[in-house]
Amino acid sequence: MSLKAQITEDMKTAMRAKDSARLGTIRLLQAAMKQKEVDERIELDDAAVIAIVDKLIKQRKDSIAAFEAANRADLADVEKAELEVLKVYLPERMDEAEITAAVQAIVAELGASGPGDMGKVMGAVKAQLAGKADMGLVSAAVKAALSK
């Protein structure tokens, strides 16, 4: 079953269970997916759906930080609940050691030597690790590998 179909099934399940918080988050995700399909006139595959989920998760994390800085725990709690629902749709994430090893292998493969090669390395890393790793950690690993 594709990820898109799984999300639709989860929406139906949330409707039947009258789980309004989960249902709202899934509808938000489906709206983002539909918007991407309409804008680009494409049918989303699993990789594109994962990219959308990643984007929504990043937005939630940014919102949580902003709400906590403004002492709005009530709004931060809503965002945290949405974040937990969205995390279900991501594949298993790589840990820091795996990310570092993958980045070092790509840097060696490309023959990158310094910070000037950051763009080239990030392009290759993004193609290989998209959806599998947190891109913030990947970026930090690339910077560390190229600064040596």
Backbone hydrogen bonds, N-H to C=O, Kabsch-Sander energy under -0.5 kcal/mol:
donor,donor_aa,acceptor,acceptor_aa,energy
6,Q,2,S,-2.2
7,I,3,L,-2.3
8,T,4,K,-1.8
9,E,5,A,-2.4
10,D,6,Q,-2.5
11,M,7,I,-2.0
12,K,8,T,-2.0
13,T,9,E,-2.3
14,A,10,D,-2.4
15,M,11,M,-2.1
16,R,12,K,-2.4
17,A,13,T,-2.2
18,K,14,A,-0.5
18,K,15,M,-0.9
19,D,14,A,-2.3
20,S,18,K,-1.3
23,L,19,D,-2.5
24,G,20,S,-2.4
25,T,21,A,-1.7
26,I,22,R,-2.4
27,R,23,L,-2.6
28,L,24,G,-1.9
29,L,25,T,-2.1
30,Q,26,I,-2.7
31,A,27,R,-2.4
32,A,28,L,-1.9
33,M,29,L,-2.2
34,K,30,Q,-2.7
35,Q,31,A,-2.4
36,K,32,A,-1.9
37,E,33,M,-2.2
38,V,34,K,-2.6
39,D,35,Q,-2.8
40,E,36,K,-2.3
41,R,37,E,-1.1
42,I,37,E,-1.1
44,L,42,I,-0.5
49,V,45,D,-2.1
50,I,46,D,-2.5
51,A,47,A,-2.0
52,I,48,A,-1.9
53,V,49,V,-2.5
54,D,50,I,-2.8
55,K,51,A,-2.1
56,L,52,I,-2.5
57,I,53,V,-2.5
58,K,54,D,-2.4
59,Q,55,K,-2.1
60,R,56,L,-2.2
61,K,57,I,-2.5
62,D,58,K,-2.4
63,S,59,Q,-2.4
64,I,60,R,-2.8
65,A,61,K,-2.1
66,A,62,D,-2.2
67,F,63,S,-3.0
68,E,64,I,-2.5
69,A,65,A,-2.0
70,A,66,A,-1.4
71,N,68,E,-1.2
72,R,67,F,-3.0
73,A,71,N,-0.5
76,A,72,R,-2.1
77,D,73,A,-2.4
78,V,74,D,-1.3
79,E,75,L,-2.0
80,K,76,A,-2.4
81,A,77,D,-2.0
82,E,78,V,-2.1
83,L,79,E,-2.4
84,E,80,K,-2.0
85,V,81,A,-1.6
86,L,82,E,-2.4
87,K,83,L,-2.1
88,V,84,E,-0.7
88,V,85,V,-0.7
89,Y,86,L,-1.6
90,L,87,K,-1.4
94,M,132,K,-2.3
99,I,95,D,-2.3
100,T,96,E,-2.7
101,A,97,A,-2.3
102,A,98,E,-2.4
103,V,99,I,-2.7
104,Q,100,T,-2.5
105,A,101,A,-2.1
106,I,102,A,-2.1
107,V,103,V,-2.7
108,A,104,Q,-2.3
109,E,105,A,-2.3
110,L,106,I,-2.4
111,G,107,V,-1.2
112,A,107,V,-1.7
117,D,114,G,-2.1
118,M,115,P,-1.5
121,V,117,D,-2.5
122,M,118,M,-3.0
123,G,119,G,-2.1
124,A,120,K,-1.7
125,V,121,V,-2.9
126,K,122,M,-2.9
127,A,123,G,-1.7
128,Q,124,A,-1.7
129,L,125,V,-3.1
130,A,126,K,-1.3
132,K,129,L,-2.0
133,A,129,L,-1.4
135,M,133,A,-0.5
137,L,134,D,-0.5
138,V,134,D,-2.0
139,S,135,M,-2.4
140,A,136,G,-1.8
141,A,137,L,-2.2
142,V,138,V,-2.4
143,K,139,S,-2.4
144,A,140,A,-2.3
145,A,141,A,-2.4
146,L,142,V,-2.4
147,S,143,K,-1.3
148,K,144,A,-0.6
148,K,145,A,-0.5
